[in-house]
Amino acid sequence: MNKITINGVEIEITDEQANELVEQYKVKQGDWPQNGELYHFVDSSGGLACVHFSGDNFDKWHKSSGNCFRTEKEAEHYRDYLVALNTLKKSSDFVPDWEDLTVYKWYIKFNNVTKRFAACALSGLSDFNIYYRTEIEALAALEKYRSEFEIVYGAAEDKNADK
């Protein structure tokens, strides 16, 4: 048995009741931010801002769209990620025909073991990527937009990997 005090009155509750109360009032990890907590976001002009969460539609939209961060640095990274991703999307006008298995669809991937970017090809399996007609186009995009690929993949090549 457990004892809790409410308004000066001591009440006995079972372990099961205590566990239910703990679960009911425990703040879940996905429930951040709570009312009154400060969060950072990217505003409509690309600037960084912060407000105290009040649960209004403005706050709910930031939270549900992933534009809700504990630190200014996280919000800044998100802004940079969105710009980089949009730049990469515009780097190719190729629209893959997934029914044509004879044509490769080229894209850039990052190998976390070798710490290197590489051009890869698919014929029938799609993945969330920006695709290019040829390996040469994919490698040219990597050369031109390396910093954007690094931001989107959250990784940088090890310049000494081949040494």
C-alpha positions in Angstrom: 0.0 0.0 0.0 1.0 3.6 -0.7 0.0 6.7 1.1 -0.5 10.1 -0.6 -1.6 13.3 1.0 -4.1 15.6 -0.7 -5.1 18.8 1.0 -3.8 17.5 4.3 -5.7 14.3 4.1 -3.7 11.0 4.0 -5.1 8.4 1.6 -4.0 4.8 1.1 -3.8 3.5 -2.5 -2.8 0.2 -4.0 0.5 -0.2 -5.9 -1.7 -0.6 -9.0 -3.4 2.7 -8.4 -0.1 4.4 -7.7 1.4 3.1 -10.9 -1.7 4.4 -12.8 -1.3 7.8 -11.3 2.4 7.9 -12.2 1.7 6.9 -15.8 -1.1 9.5 -16.0 1.0 12.4 -14.8 4.4 11.4 -16.2 5.5 13.8 -18.9 6.2 11.6 -22.0 9.3 12.4 -24.1 7.1 13.3 -27.1 5.1 15.7 -25.0 7.8 18.4 -25.1 7.3 21.3 -24.9 4.7 21.7 -22.2 2.8 24.9 -21.5 5.2 27.6 -20.5 8.4 25.9 -21.7 10.6 27.9 -24.1 11.2 26.5 -27.6 13.0 27.7 -30.7 11.8 27.6 -34.3 12.5 28.9 -37.8 10.1 31.8 -38.6 8.5 32.4 -42.0 11.3 34.6 -43.2 14.1 32.1 -42.3 15.0 33.8 -39.0 15.3 32.1 -35.7 12.8 32.9 -33.0 11.7 31.5 -29.6 8.5 31.7 -27.6 7.0 30.0 -24.6 4.7 27.2 -25.6 1.0 28.0 -24.9 -0.6 25.2 -26.9 -2.3 27.6 -29.5 -2.5 26.7 -33.2 0.8 28.5 -33.8 2.6 26.3 -31.3 0.8 23.1 -32.3 1.8 23.7 -36.0 5.5 24.1 -35.0 5.4 21.0 -32.9 3.6 18.8 -35.4 5.7 20.0 -38.4 9.0 19.3 -36.6 9.9 23.0 -36.3 10.2 23.0 -32.5 13.6 22.8 -30.9 15.2 23.0 -27.4 18.1 25.2 -28.6 18.7 27.9 -31.1 21.5 25.8 -32.6 19.1 23.0 -33.4 16.7 25.4 -35.0 19.6 26.9 -37.1 20.6 23.4 -38.2 17.0 22.6 -39.3 16.9 25.9 -41.3 20.2 25.0 -43.0 18.9 21.4 -43.7 15.7 22.7 -45.4 17.7 25.1 -47.6 20.2 22.3 -48.5 17.5 19.8 -49.2 15.7 22.3 -51.5 18.9 23.1 -53.3 19.5 19.4 -53.9 16.0 18.8 -55.1 16.5 21.5 -57.7 19.9 20.0 -58.8 18.1 17.4 -61.0 15.1 17.5 -63.2 15.2 13.7 -63.7 11.9 11.9 -62.9 12.6 8.2 -62.6 10.3 5.7 -64.4 10.1 3.0 -61.8 8.4 0.6 -64.2 11.4 0.6 -66.5 13.8 -1.8 -64.7 16.4 -1.5 -67.5 17.2 2.1 -66.6 19.3 2.8 -63.5 18.4 5.7 -61.3 21.5 7.3 -59.8 21.7 9.0 -56.4 24.3 10.0 -53.8 24.6 8.1 -50.5 27.0 8.4 -47.6 28.8 5.4 -46.3 29.1 5.7 -42.5 31.9 3.0 -42.3 34.2 4.5 -44.9 33.1 8.1 -44.3 32.8 8.7 -48.0 30.1 9.7 -50.4 29.4 7.5 -53.4 27.2 7.4 -56.5 24.8 4.4 -56.3 22.2 3.1 -58.7 18.8 1.5 -58.4 16.6 0.0 -61.1 13.3 -0.9 -59.4 13.5 -0.1 -55.7 12.8 3.5 -54.7 14.2 5.3 -51.8 13.8 8.9 -50.7 16.4 10.5 -52.8 17.2 13.0 -55.5 17.8 10.9 -58.7 20.1 11.6 -61.7 20.1 10.1 -65.2 23.7 9.0 -65.1 26.6 8.3 -62.7 28.4 11.3 -64.2 25.4 13.6 -63.4 25.3 12.3 -59.8 29.0 12.8 -59.3 28.9 16.3 -60.8 26.1 17.2 -58.4 28.1 15.8 -55.5 31.1 17.9 -56.5 28.9 21.1 -57.0 26.7 20.6 -53.9 29.0 18.7 -51.5 28.2 21.0 -48.5 24.5 20.6 -49.1 24.9 16.8 -49.2 26.9 17.0 -46.0 24.2 19.0 -44.3 21.3 16.7 -45.5 23.2 13.5 -44.5 24.6 15.1 -41.3 28.0 13.8 -42.3 31.3 15.0 -43.7 33.7 12.9 -45.7 37.0 11.9 -44.0 39.6 13.6 -46.3 42.2 11.1 -45.0 40.1 8.0 -45.6 42.2 6.9 -48.6 45.6 7.5 -46.9 
